[in-house]
Amino acid sequence: MSRRSLLVRLSCAAALMILLALAAGGVGLTLIFDRQMERRAVAELDLYLKTLAGQVRVDAGGVLSLEAAPSDPRFEQPYSGLYWQIDGPDNQQLRSRSLWDTVLPTLAADPARPVTIGKVAGPEGSQLLSAERTIALDDSATGATVHLLVALDRADLQAERRTFLSLLVPSLAGLGLLLILAMAGFIHLALRPFRDLRAHLQAVRSGRTRELPRDVPDEVQPVVDELNRMIAFHDASLERAQTQAGDLAHGLKTPLAVMGAAARRARAEGRDALADDIEEQVNAMRRQVDRTLARARAGMAAALGNRSTVVADAVRKTLRAIQTLPGAQALDWEEDVAPDLRFAGDEGDLTELLGNLLDNARKWARGHVRVTARESSRAAWMLTIEDDGPGLPEDEAVRIERGRRWDESRPGTGFGLAIARDLVEAYRGTIGFSRAPELGGLRVCITLPRPAGGA
């Protein structure tokens, strides 16, 4: 399942709840409308029953008559959907003109109710809502009773129901759309403090600030306070580690200096073999210390999120320093660096990285060194250093990774590349060694992340 943002999930859940609520409301309103419509129809039929009851007569001869029919014109139109029928003594029957030649069936009277409400079959297969009652005519000389029936075609009620639904459904759909948009806007505003918090955390990671702002809503304040405490603890731990690394370096300098002095005394006394052994161990220890300190410093700088460095400025500065070394002025140095590239770290780390790589190229190049830096994606950039020297066999990359020298014929070879690898890995980058396609020598290709937030 793909990951979705909290805003999308909350909006979908809110939209679903709104749609369910509107659907339930629509069903409820329809039921209420149906009940009210039927109640109104029954009240109308009851009114017609009372009108018929007031106008029906049975004379002394037992003849059934109606002094005045109800005035609704639908009673005069055949099969109009509104009908009345009167059943009198001796199977006498009076019907509205709208019934034409149809006789409606009657329901059994309910003694508990003066008016019986039910459903009967009507003309042309229609279904009717009927209201019936049986009354005794007090003014009749014979004391006759008559059965009154008034009926309404249920299709008329269904037509009114469809008209109601044709208005209700679009209204609920429009209301639902407005509510969903309003809820989405509300959720968007409610999550705004967290979006701001994300931007502030990016600022902390990029080194633009070391603390989150405290002017946040009360609901977010506990999170901000905990994050600030965690950032402060993290910074203090890294600074303490950096201080300890510096103390260790200073503590090793004196023993190394003493051992170097001992090697010089041994050489002065003619014990060259002993002096060579001591100097070799001193140099190995110094290289290990330099490599360990460089890696620790780079890791701390990356974790602390130091400000970014302009790559072009660091390349030019390092090239000026390298060109003062022996043999560098005889080489052709080619530089092609994008001016807007930035290194997400300390300038000293980038300078040390460039210095190790360019110094290695200086030692082995026959006449040409090329430095190229270009953006490789929206999140990374690529640094490439090539020379026209003998190149590096592929199986030597593993040896460099372990800090072993590539060729003992020139001082420092291979170890500077291993330090460069450590620095690149500390900044979450990648480094690769291959043969330069044009120059034919070593090609070092480094990919590093770009600064967060464009710092």
Phi, psi and omega in degrees: 000130182288150179281138178235157182289158178298324179299317181294316181296315180294321179296318179296317179296317179296319179297319179297316179296321179296317180295319178296318179296318180292322178297314177297320178295321178296317178297317180297316179296322179295318178296318178297318180296316179300315181294317181293322180295317179292324178296320178294320179296317179297320179297322178294317179295321178297324178295319178294324176299316179295323178296315178296319180298327180281343185251346182284143180220150169231116186279184184297335179273003179079019181271130180275132179212165178231117184295319180210128179280156176304146190276356181296125183295342180294336178291342181264348182264123183302134177053039181285341182106355177233123189222154168225155181208138179235126176251122182247190180293155178059036176061023175286148184211135173242140181224155175289154180298334182295337178283338181058248182253017183265139175248128182274139175287149180254155180263156176292135182293142177263110183299335183281347183232141177289332181236132178258124179255132181198192180237133179228161177279137183245189181297146175055037176075014181282158175254128186246146169266119188245150172232125186227150173204153178247129183232152174258132182274107183292330183273003180278136181292336183264356183065037184286157173242148179231153178249122183255140179220129173232134184224151181231134180295127180292342176299327177296320178294320179295324178296318177296323179295318178295322177297318178297316180293324178297336175267325185289314185299309177298325179295316178293323178296316177296318178297319179298318179298316179297318180293322179295316178297318179295319179293320177298318177296320179296315180295321179300315179292323181294328181271359181301318178302327180286327174294319176296321179297321178297317179297321179292323177294324175296323177295323177294317182294325180277354176091004180288337177207160180241013180208143177279144179295150184259354179275073182234163177301156183300328182291333182264345186302316179300322179295316180297317180298316180295320179295320178296320177295321180293320178296317180297318178296319180297314180297318180296320180296317181292319179296322178294320178294321179295320178296318179295322177296319177295319178297321178296318179298315179295324181291332179276339183297318182294310177301322179293322178295320178297317179294323176296319178296321178297322178295321180292322179293318179297322179292323179293331179275002178089005179266071185295321181298316178296317180298320180296318179298316181295314181296323178297317179291323178296314180296321178296319179294320179296320179295318179297319178296314180299318182293315181296317180294320179297317180293318179295318180295319179294317179298321179292318181296319179294321181290322181285342179072052179298164180295156183283165184234139176289122185294317183300319180295317180294323179295314180297318180296318181291321179298319179298321180289319182293324183290351175273351182279162182301133177082351185287326183291339179279353182265154175265110183263117180252127183238129178217087186238129177296133187290339185262004180286142179227144178263128184278066181182191184283145181296324180296323178292318178295320179296318179294320177299311180295320182298316180296317182289316181290325178293322176297318178296322179299320184292329189249346182291144177273326180194354187215135175227134182237132177241124181228137177221123182217155174288129180257337177198181180292341185245359185212162174223162187235133176247129181232130177235123183233151174220171181254031179278198182289344179085176183240120175301147185298326183285353179275346180298323179292324179294319178296322180302329181269004177086010180276151181281147181282314184217123183286355185287341179231138188294139172079355185296136178090318182290323176297324176293323178295320176296320178299319178299318179298316180297317180297315180294327178296330178264021176060040177248185178230151179224141180221147180244135178204181178270134179295127185293328183261313184279333176089351180266212181282138175238115178255120182243121184239132175244126183231149179288150176279159180297143177289136177071014179067024182291000000 
